[in-house]
Amino acid sequence: MYKLKISPEAKHDLVEIKSYISQDLCNQHAAENLVSKIIDKISGLQERPGIGAPLSSVVDINTDYRFLVCVNYLIFYRCEDEIVFVSRILHGRRDYARILFADLSVDE
């Protein structure tokens, strides 16, 4: 079984997702359900880290990132030495390539 490491940014993303849905959309129940679904998907990576699609299959960037879809959100992660690093959890409509690779010049 792979070890799971979640970045501070991904933890912050979860807090922001829950806050937005519960406070801005006034739906605490939906916020808790979505965060629970995302956490379940992330937990599943420990046993099946290759389940996500390679990010390079959807953006023209050579990267070892993979992603999972959970409702409208994308979970970005990479595997190294039997460790799954979850980097970010972003809404699918965001410019995730620019967010993930902020220090690189990304042409789209």
C-alpha positions in Angstrom: 0.0 0.0 0.0 1.2 3.5 -0.9 1.7 6.2 1.7 -0.4 9.3 1.2 0.9 12.8 1.6 -1.4 15.8 1.1 0.1 19.2 0.4 -0.8 22.2 2.5 -2.3 23.7 -0.7 -4.6 20.7 -1.2 -5.7 20.9 2.4 -6.4 24.6 1.9 -8.3 23.7 -1.3 -10.6 21.4 0.7 -11.3 24.1 3.3 -12.1 26.6 0.6 -14.4 24.1 -1.2 -16.3 23.4 2.0 -16.5 27.0 2.9 -17.7 28.1 -0.5 -20.5 25.5 -0.7 -21.6 25.8 2.9 -21.4 29.6 3.2 -21.7 31.1 -0.2 -24.2 28.6 -1.5 -25.8 28.0 1.9 -25.7 24.3 1.7 -23.8 22.7 4.6 -25.0 19.2 3.8 -23.8 19.3 0.2 -20.5 20.8 1.3 -19.9 17.9 3.8 -21.0 15.3 1.2 -18.6 16.6 -1.5 -15.6 16.9 0.9 -16.3 13.3 2.0 -16.4 12.1 -1.6 -13.1 13.9 -2.4 -11.5 12.4 0.7 -12.7 8.9 -0.2 -11.2 9.3 -3.7 -7.9 10.4 -2.3 -7.9 7.5 0.2 -8.4 5.1 -2.7 -5.1 6.2 -4.2 -3.2 4.3 -1.5 -4.2 1.0 -3.0 -4.7 2.1 -6.7 -2.4 5.0 -7.4 -2.5 4.5 -11.2 -6.3 4.9 -11.4 -6.1 8.6 -12.4 -5.5 9.8 -16.0 -2.1 11.3 -16.8 -2.4 15.1 -16.9 -0.2 15.1 -20.1 -3.2 13.4 -21.8 -5.2 16.7 -21.6 -2.6 19.5 -21.5 0.5 19.9 -23.7 2.9 19.7 -20.8 5.3 16.9 -20.1 4.6 16.0 -16.4 4.2 13.1 -14.1 1.0 14.5 -12.6 -2.1 12.4 -12.7 -5.7 13.5 -11.9 -8.9 12.0 -10.6 -12.3 13.6 -11.3 -14.7 13.9 -8.3 -18.0 15.6 -9.3 -16.8 19.0 -10.6 -13.4 18.9 -9.0 -10.0 17.5 -10.1 -7.6 15.9 -7.7 -4.0 16.4 -8.9 -1.4 14.0 -7.6 1.9 12.3 -8.5 3.5 9.1 -7.3 7.1 8.6 -6.3 8.8 5.8 -4.3 5.5 4.3 -3.1 4.2 7.7 -1.9 1.2 9.4 -3.4 1.6 13.2 -3.2 -1.7 15.1 -3.6 -0.8 18.5 -4.7 -4.1 20.4 -5.4 -7.9 19.9 -5.6 -9.3 22.4 -8.1 -12.6 23.0 -9.8 -12.6 21.7 -13.3 -13.4 25.1 -14.9 -10.4 26.7 -13.4 -7.2 27.2 -15.3 -5.6 24.3 -13.5 -2.5 24.1 -15.8 -1.6 27.7 -15.0 -2.2 27.1 -11.3 -0.2 23.9 -11.1 2.7 25.2 -13.2 2.7 28.9 -12.1 6.4 29.1 -12.5 6.4 27.8 -16.0 5.2 29.6 -19.1 2.1 27.8 -20.2 0.8 28.5 -23.6 -2.8 27.4 -24.3 
